[in-house]
Amino acid sequence: MCSTPPSESHWDGSPVHALARRSLRVAPDAVSRLLRCGQNDRCRECGNRIEWYQRGRHSAVRLHPGEVLANAVPAACRWHVSSGVAHPSQDGTPWCRLPHSVLCPARPAPQAAPELAELRRMLAVNTRRLIDAGAFTLSPAEPTDTSAPTEPGCRPARPTVQILYVRYLAARPVEEIQCVAQTRRRHRCTSPVLAPRTHGGQWSMMPVITHAGQLVPHAESMAVYSLAHLPYAEQMRWRSQRCPQHAATPTTADLALAEWEPFDPLLHSDHIHARVPTLRRRGGPADHPRRGARV
């Protein structure tokens, strides 16, 4: 016995208007944190699937999509998800989650987790399949020829951006920060936050201070991509990590988490740069670094 498919019209012949399905979107400052799930993504280094989860008040963490037996995983690598929030411990069940950083085949294997070698090998095989199918491209390796002249300055891979007088560590260069909104085809928007015909930030040297307002002894000043000269609405657009088109439609769902990480000079000392990035003119030599260079 076959079920009758739903009719496209009512009994009187009037058409049936089906409402478009919409994804749930919970504001980060909402009182209830229960309506949360992992944001699906792919690792930029190996191409394998990952899930982004919030971990309390800290930055988001990348977890492996599947669960593994807790007995086969070192205690330091065990994570669990409760009410949509990731916690670096075990919840007493025989299963646990794993951070992608210990499984990523593009990174050196951690010595403290030899039990995960088989799972790392499976991810490495999947990366090779993605490359052979043309679905993933490895990032170009850095030149190994030390005799070739190198550029005196370049843009930092993870710049420090100041938004609304708060400093954040970006996950990628400023020009590559991508909008996190969802398109009508349920894909992530490919437009950059630094869109054409929009005003960007301004590179400047600022003192290195902690969250408590204390100066860091090992560094006096650092290069910061400041947005303080932009209007409040424009800075809010940057903090929500949206392109101008999706910033005008705040009801549009987010398909990924904003990649801003609160900057801590004690934890992120490797990303402190003592001069502003060198700007290059078209068809000419690189300019000298200068204070207040605008991009």
N, C-alpha and C positions, 0 to 999 in steps of 0.2 A: 504494500500500500504506500503510495507516494503522497507526500504532502503537497497541498496546493500552493504555488508561489504567490506572494502578496500581489494584489492588483495595483496597477498604476493609476487607478481612478476610483472614485467613490461609487456607491450604488446609483447615484443620479447622474454619473458621467463627469462630475467635476474632477479635475486632476488632484492628485495627492502631492502636497508640498512637503517633502522630507527636509527636516532641519539638518544643516551641515554639522557634523561632529566636530567638537572643539576640544583641544587638550586642556587639562587642568593647569593652572598657573597660580602658585602661592607666592605672595610677596615675601622677601627675606625677613622683614620685620613683623610678620604675622604672629599672632598670639599662639595659634595652633601650628605645630610643626609635624603633624601626623601625615598630612597629605603630601608626602615626599617620596620620590623614587629616584633611582640612579639615572643620571643623564647619559645616554649612550653616546659614545664617541670612538674614535680610533687614534691609536698612538701615532704621533708624528714621526717617531723614530723607527718603529717596526711595522706599523700598519695593522696590528691586531686590535680587536675590539676591547674597549675598556668602559668602565662606568664611573662617573664622577659622583662622589657623595660628600656632603657636608660633614665636618667633624667638630661639632660644637661651635665655639667662637673662632676657631682656627680656619685656615684656608681649606679648600676642598682637597680631597685625596682621590687618587686613581686606584680603583680596585679591579681585580680580575673578575669577569662576569660570572664564572662558575664557582661552586663551593667544593672544597676538598676536605678529606679527613683530617681532623685536627692532630691525630697521632702521628701523621706523616709530615708534619710541618713544625719547624722550630717555634718555640713559644714567642720569640721576638717578632715573628712574621704573622701571627694570628690576629685577625680582625673580625669584628662582627658588626652587623647593621641592626639597629633597634630604632623603630619609628622613623626610618629614613635617615638616621644619623649614624655615621661610622664611628666605631670606637676601637682603639688599638689594644684589644684584649680578647679573651674568649668568654663566651656567655654560658659555658657549661654544657653546651650541646656537642655531639661528636663531630660536627661540621664547623668550618670556619671559612673566612674570606682571606684573600691574599692581596697585598699591594702589588700593582703592576711593576713597580720599580725593581722588585726582586726576580721577576719573571721575564722582563724585557730582553729579548735576545740581542738587541743592539747595544746593551750595556754589559760591562764585565760581570761575570757571575759572582755573587757574594760568597765568601768563604764560609760564612756561618750557616748556609742553607744548602748543603750538598744533596738533601733529599728532594729538592725541586729540580734536579737536573733533567729528569725525564719530561716534566711539563715544559721546561724551557726549550727542550729539543723539539717538542711538538709545535710550540709557537714559532720557532725558527723555521721549521718546515712550512708552516702556513705563510710566513713572510715570503719565503722563496716562491710559493705558489702565487701569491698576489703579485710579485714582481714579474713572474713569467706570463701572467695573464694581463699585465699592463694596468692593474688596478691600484698599484702602489709604486712609488718611485723613491728610491733612497736619496737622502740629502747629499749633495756633492761634498766629497771629502776635502779637507783642508790641504793645500799644497804642501808637499814634503820637501821640495827643493829649497833649501835654506840659502842657496847662492843667489836666487832671484830676489830683486828688491821688493820689499813689502811696503804697503801704504803706511804712512806715519800715523794715521788715525782712522777709525771706522766707527760706525754706530754700534752701541752696545746691544748684545743679543737680548738682554733683559734690562731695559732702562727703568729708571725710577721716575714715576710720574706723580706730580702733585695736583690733586683735584680737591677743590674746596678746602684748601689748607691742610689736607691729609695726604701723606705720601704713600704710594702703592708701588709694588714691584710688578712690572708687566711680565707676562709669560713669553713674549716675543717682541721683536722690534716694533716701534710705533707704527710704521707704515704697514705692518702685517697684522695688526689687531683687527679681528674679524667680528662682524655683527653677530649677536647670539640669537636674533629673532628667528621665528619660523615663518617660512613662506607659505603661499597657498598650496603648493605641492608637498607640503610637510617636509621640506628640506631646510637646512640651515642657510640663512642668507649669506651670500658670498661677497657682499659689499664691505669695504673697510670702514672703520670708524672715522679715520682721517680721509673723508670723502673729498673728491674734487669740488672746487668752488666753496670750500669751507675754510675757516680760519683754524690753523693748527696752534700748537703750543709754542713755547719759547724756551730754548736751552739757556740755562744760567747756572752760575756757581752759587751754591747755598751752603750754609754751615751744616755739619753732620750732627744731628741731635737725636736723642732717644725719645720714646713716648713720654717719658717723665720730664722732658725738657733739658736733659743733661747733655753736655758736649761729649763726644767720643774722643778719647785721648789720642788714638792712633791715626786720626784723620781730622783735618780742620775744615775742609770744604769738599763738596762733591757736585757732580753734574746732575741737574734735575730738569726734567721736561715739565715745565710749569704751565698750568692752564689758568693761572690766577687772573690774567687780563681778559679772559673770556666771560661772557654773561653767565648768570647762574644757570639758566636753562641749558646752555651749551655744556657746562661742566657736568650737569646731571646726566646729559646724554652720554658723555664719555664714561661716567661711573657706571651707568647701566649697560654700557658697551653695546650701543645701538647705532646704526647708520641714521642719517637724517630722515630717510623715508619711514623707517619703523619707529623712530622717536616721535613722529607725529601721530602714530597710532599706538598709544600705550596699552590698548586691550589685546594686542597681538601677543601670542604665547611665546615664551622663550624655549628654544630647543637645546640650549647649552647654558652652563653656568658662566657668569662673568669671571674672567681669569685674573682679576686683581688680587694681589696678596699684600696685606699690610706690611709695609717696609719696616724692618728692624735692623739697624746698623750693626748690632752685635751678632745677629744670625746671618745677615746677608752682606757680610764684609767683602766677599769676593765680587760683589756687583757694585762696589763704590768706585767711581771713576774720578780721577783728580783733574780732569779737563773736559770741556764740552767736545762733542764729536766734531771731527773735521768735515767740513762741507766741501763738496766738489762742484765746480762749475762745468757746464757742458763744453767739451772741446778744449778745456784748459786745465792747468794744474790745480791741485787741491788748495783750497784756501787755508789760511792759518786759523786755528781755533780762536774764537773771539767770544767775549762775554755777551750774553743776550742774543745769541744766534737764533733766528726764527726759521722754522721749517714750514 
